[in-house]
Amino acid sequence: MDLQNQQLKELNDWLTKTEERTRKMETEPLGPDLEDLKRQVQQHKVLQEDLEQEQVRVNSLTHMVVVVDESSGDRATTALEEQLKVLGDRWANICRWTEDRWVLLQDILLKWQRFTEEQCLFSTWLSEKEDAVSKLHTSGFKDQSEKLSSLQKLAGLKTDVENKKENMNKLRSLNRDLLATLKNTSVTQKMEARLDNFAQRWDNLVQQLEKSSAQISQTVTTTQPSLTQTTVMETVTMVTTREQILVKHAQEEIPPPPPQKKRQILVDSEIRKRLDVDITELHSWITRSEAVLQSPEFAIYRKDGNFSDLKEKVNAIEREKAEKFRKLQDASRSAQALVEQMVNEGVNADSIKNASEQLNSRWNEFCQLLSERLNWLDYQNNIITFYNQLQQLEHMTTTADNWLKTQPTTISEPTVIKSQLKICKDEVNRLSALQPQIERLKIQSIALKEKGQGPMFLDADFVAFTNHFNQVFADVQAREKELQKIFDTLPPTRYQETMTTILMWIQQSESKLSIPQVTVTEYEIMEQRLGELQALQSSLQEQQSGLNYLSTIVKEMSKKAPSDISQKYQSEFEDMEGRWKKLSSQLVDHCQKLEEHMAKLRKIQNHIQTLKKWMAEVDVFLKEEWPALGDSEILKKQLKQCRLLVNDIQTIQPSLTSVNEGGQKIKNEAEPQFASRLDTELRDLNAQWDHICQQVYARKEALKEGLDKTVSLQKDLSEMHEWMTQAEEEYLERDFEYKTPEELQKAVEEMQRAKEEAQQKEAKVKLLTESVNSVIAQAPPVAQEALKKELDTLTTNYQWLCTRLNGKCKTLEEVWACWHELLSYLEKANKWLNEVELKLKTTENIPGGSEEISKVLDSLENLMQHSEDNPNQIRILAQTLTDGGVMDELINEELETFNSRWRELHEEAVRRQKLLEQSIQSAQEIEKSLHLIQESLSSIDKQLAAYIADKKIQSDLTSHEISLEEMKKRHQEKEAAQRVLSQIDVAQKKLQEVSMKFRLFQKPANFEQRLQESKMILDEVKMHLPALETKSIEQEVVQSQLNHCVNLYKSLSEVKSEVEMVIKTGRQIVQKKQTENPKELDERITALKLHYNELGAKVTERKQQLEKCLKLSRKMRKEMNALTEWLAATDMELTKRSAVEGMPSNLDSEVAWGKNSVVTHSKPQILGHIALLEDTVMIPDVYSYHLLAKDYNLENLLGIPDQKITDLTGKEWKNFRK
């Protein structure tokens, strides 16, 4: 019990420390950076390892209560069980917290690592794009190819930015998930600051791209030659526009050019437009694809990383390549046909031919680039696979190297050397097993270098790993040889075991000899001590062989082992040998002294034991009964023994004197406690001797006086005993058998006479009692016991005889009464059986329903309710009489007759009850079935009256019809009651009515609901159609309307199948005439169909218009940006010219500048765009102009230079403007 409590206390202390440890870990915030989180994960791993180690103790304590010793009691066991249960609950809580905490840490670590990787990748990409934008040329182009190159680079950058927008959103999503799980305010602020920095850099990058795009577009627009026709491919916005710009110089007043020749009009404008669109689209796709294929990620090979996104982009380009190649062939054939047509018509076709050749040339270069990138991805994948295997091998090598570095250089303990040698051999075997893998990796490295110009680090890393592996392998092998050499010089395992055994034995023997063991004490203790010393001597001889073995081994080690190790073992052996010799001499000395003391003590104890034994025998004699006054022979023997004891006392007196003298000598050499006890024992012995002598002399005199008083009562007592023996033999020990009632009555009368005779002897017993009491009063107290015993025996025997006579008389009287009671119960039982027999005859055939049968059954059950009372009582009385052997044959015959009749009638009554119960159950089932059918028909009738929609009704009606027919046939055959047949007829009539009503309603149950739901969906789409009307040409507004239109289009697509199913079902209902008004339903279905088609046409039309409007709105915004910049420059120039005081020196030149800047450059261009937008959107001119002016603030923009110029030129300028 103490050991168990100690183990529980240790577990309780460990749990308390661990709970404090978990509370401290829980209160510590997670983070605030990734390295701290990894440290917390490592701390949690240490906690898990501690839990695994403690699990062994917990498992050993699980069944501890069953080994509690029985002396502790149930209360201690219960307390131990409760304590173990509490500890088990605490252990379970710690394990549960550890598991939950581990799951949380793993989740946070995974999310944090993923966020860190995405953050690093995004930051690297953002830095690259910022550097690329800063190096992009936006002005000062030398030729057209340089401008086109800048446009392609700008388009590639914008494509990358647009594609990388998802990464920005992904970064924010990862940050939200991490912060939601982490719940750390400082980390949240830190992460938000980083994301805000990324967002600011992202916005700056987008602004720089827009600014560069505007600058390049302005440069392209302002450097176009006069009276030329050009095609500008806008790769930045992926929209191609053909423009013809005619610039007139106001100073020269050049007239408009003459119309083109007639043959130029014959060129197929549709083919030209389609060709321009195809070429532009192919250039745009090639530009986007080249932007992906020319990603900086293809610049260098890397050892690790995830290239799945890049590979997916390249594979997507590869999949689109076939379709674009077909479009390229179509464009080439169109260009060829157009060139031939233009040549035949005499038109210059060099521009189209050059555009086609340039496209084909660029396509070939693009295909070559795509093939190179695919090969690059395959080669990069092989490099990553190679480095994964190399890292695994490097990890194994590093593990062995770290283990080798942590080992101590000098070791002397054999167990440690053996353990390290085993581990070292395992490491050698493990490293040897890695060599085939290294060879395969070397072959793979050579194969990678043969495929192409591999990266420089490939060969260098493999060589570095090979050198590291060879060095570690050689170090481990050298360490193995060194340990093996040391291990061979160490003593064998038997040496250490023998040394430990001998030292332990010496320590135990020394502790035993340290206790004083040579003084006189109890003989058993001295004998035990001698046995222990002798056992130690025997054990000493047994350990001698081990000592010789150790001596031999130490001598051998001094020859071959190193000096420090041999000196250590030599010193250890010498210390042990000195202790051995000292212990041997102590054992011999102690044994001799102890044997001498034991011999003296044994002699004294033998004498004392003899005296005590003699006095004990005398004491037994003296403690016997005092002189037996009722037995003279015993008194004579006791007197003779008393005289012999007096003679023995005189003989033993010298022996007592010798014992006192020897005891005095032993007390001088004994332990104080034992000496005190020996002195007490001697004093008690002398006192007891004196007491015994006095009692013997007194007993001798008492026996003489009591011998003469023991004869007087013998005669009277013997006479009374003889009468009681005779009465017992005559009335009690004789066996009687009663076969008939007459014999039983005669025995009762005899026992009554014996009872009266015993009562007459009571006076004589009283007289004898008074005589014995008078003798006892005259005798001494010690001698009174025998006489009292004799008198008590006489009185007890007499009372016992009277009691037996009275009991037997009473028993015979009760048997006689039991016989008369049995006859009474038999008469009552036969009368009840007659009633049962009459009742069974009256219940053979009972017509009617369940109620009549229930009444008959209740009456029969009431009659049978107490059927067991009388038979049980009869059996009890009969069994009582037969067990006593009273008239057993007569009673068994009467009982057999009664039992046979009772069983027959009882079985018949039980069978009749079951038959009646079955009849009642059958009648109730018929009534229940009829009631259920009627309820079902009523329910079906109600459903059909409201709306018949359940397909199970037909099967229910058929089942009811079959059930009614079967019941009707079955009860007609059995001639059932008329009431049941009438109920069946009523149910059949109700079934006919319900069946007639059911045939009118077989329309699908949910048709109306589905029709209304479809109509509601279409009405909802129609309600949203006004929101698609054009209210603004702003790009954001048009885009929002287009998204809303696409949602409506999806809604119509989703509801299409349901509308078709409703129309199909409705047509079937009309065709089968399953409705009261088929014509009205047909019109509703037709209206639903027309409504759906009309909405589909409107939504499709508005979708096309909004897509076209969005396209032109983007173009208009670009043109307006350019116009805004021009207005700003013009406003600056006007401000500069207005600042000149007084009248300009050359007023005509100022007016010409104003006309050329405002009238020629701005107003016609803006009005041309407005006309184009009005034709597209198809709204009134006035509203279009107002809408455009409102959106782009044209009046204000144009009013500024007009006001400036008006202030400059005055009234003359106003007339000119008009």
Sequence and secondary structure as in RCSB ss.txt:
>XXXX:A:sequence
MDLQNQQLKELNDWLTKTEERTRKMETEPLGPDLEDLKRQVQQHKVLQEDLEQEQVRVNSLTHMVVVVDESSGDR
ATTALEEQLKVLGDRWANICRWTEDRWVLLQDILLKWQRFTEEQCLFSTWLSEKEDAVSKLHTSGFKDQSEKLSS
LQKLAGLKTDVENKKENMNKLRSLNRDLLATLKNTSVTQKMEARLDNFAQRWDNLVQQLEKSSAQISQTVTTTQP
SLTQTTVMETVTMVTTREQILVKHAQEEIPPPPPQKKRQILVDSEIRKRLDVDITELHSWITRSEAVLQSPEFAI
YRKDGNFSDLKEKVNAIEREKAEKFRKLQDASRSAQALVEQMVNEGVNADSIKNASEQLNSRWNEFCQLLSERLN
WLDYQNNIITFYNQLQQLEHMTTTADNWLKTQPTTISEPTVIKSQLKICKDEVNRLSALQPQIERLKIQSIALKE
KGQGPMFLDADFVAFTNHFNQVFADVQAREKELQKIFDTLPPTRYQETMTTILMWIQQSESKLSIPQVTVTEYEI
MEQRLGELQALQSSLQEQQSGLNYLSTIVKEMSKKAPSDISQKYQSEFEDMEGRWKKLSSQLVDHCQKLEEHMAK
LRKIQNHIQTLKKWMAEVDVFLKEEWPALGDSEILKKQLKQCRLLVNDIQTIQPSLTSVNEGGQKIKNEAEPQFA
SRLDTELRDLNAQWDHICQQVYARKEALKEGLDKTVSLQKDLSEMHEWMTQAEEEYLERDFEYKTPEELQKAVEE
MQRAKEEAQQKEAKVKLLTESVNSVIAQAPPVAQEALKKELDTLTTNYQWLCTRLNGKCKTLEEVWACWHELLSY
LEKANKWLNEVELKLKTTENIPGGSEEISKVLDSLENLMQHSEDNPNQIRILAQTLTDGGVMDELINEELETFNS
RWRELHEEAVRRQKLLEQSIQSAQEIEKSLHLIQESLSSIDKQLAAYIADKKIQSDLTSHEISLEEMKKRHQEKE
AAQRVLSQIDVAQKKLQEVSMKFRLFQKPANFEQRLQESKMILDEVKMHLPALETKSIEQEVVQSQLNHCVNLYK
SLSEVKSEVEMVIKTGRQIVQKKQTENPKELDERITALKLHYNELGAKVTERKQQLEKCLKLSRKMRKEMNALTE
WLAATDMELTKRSAVEGMPSNLDSEVAWGKNSVVTHSKPQILGHIALLEDTVMIPDVYSYHLLAKDYNLENLLGI
PDQKITDLTGKEWKNFRK
>XXXX:A:secstr
 HHHHHHHHHHHHHHHHHHHHHHHHHHS   SSHHHHHHHHHHHHHHHHHHHHHHHHHHHHTTGGGG  GGGHHH
HHHHHHHHHHHHHHHHHHHHHHHHHHHHHHHHHHHHHHHHHHHHHHHHHHHHHHHHHHHT   S   SHHHHHHH
HHHHHHHHHHHHHHHHHHHHHHHHHHHHHHHH  HHHHHHHHHHHHHHHHHHHHHHHHHHHHHHHHHHHHHHT  
TT EEEEEETTTTEEEEEE     TTTT        HHHHTS HHHHHHHHHHHHHHHHHHHHHHHHHT GGGSS
  SS   HHHHHHHHHHHHHHHHHHHHHHHHHHHHHHHHHHHHHTT   HHHHHHHHHHHHHHHHHHHHHHHHHH
HHHHHHHHHHHHHHHHHHHHHHHHHHHHHHHS S    HHHHHHHHHHHHHHHHHHHHHHHHHHHHHHHHHHHHH
HS   HHHHHHHHHHHHHHHHHHHHHHHHHHHHHHHHHHS  HHHHHHHHHHHHHHHHHHHHHTS  SSB  HHH
HHHHHHHHHHHHHHHHHHHHHHHHHHHHHHHHHHHS HHHHHHHHHHHHHHHHHHHHHHHHHHHHHHHHHHHHHH
HHHHHHHHHHHHHHHHHHHHHHTS S  TT HHHHHHHHHHHHHHHHHHHHHHHHHHHHHHHHHHHHHHB HHHH
HHHHHHHHHHHHHHHHHHHHHHHHHHHHHHHGGGSSTTHHHHHHHHHHHHHHIIIIISS   B SHHHHHHHHHH
HHHHHHHHHHTHHHHHHHHHHHHHHHHHS GGGHHHHHHHHHHHHHHHHHHHHHHHHHHHHHHHHHHHHHHHHHH
HHHHHHHHHHHHHHHHHTS   S HHHHHHHHHHHHHHHTTTTHHHHHHHHHHHHHHHTTBSHHHHHHHHHHHHH
HHHHHHHHHHHHHHHHHHHHHHHHHHHHHHHHHHHHHHHHHHHHHHH   THHHHHHHHHHHHHHHHHHHHHHTT
  HHHHHHHHHHHHHHHHHHHHHTT  S TTHHHHHHHHHHHHHHHHHTGGGGS     HHHHHHHHHHHHHHHH
HHHHHHHHHHHHHHHHHHHHHHT SS HHHHHHHHHHHHHHHHHHHHHHHHHHHHHHHHHHHHHHHHHHHHHHHH
HHHHHHHHHHHHHTS SS S HHHHHHHHIIIIIITTHHHHHHHHHHHHHHHT  HHHHHHHHHHHHTHHHHHHH
HHHHHHHHHTHHHHHHH 
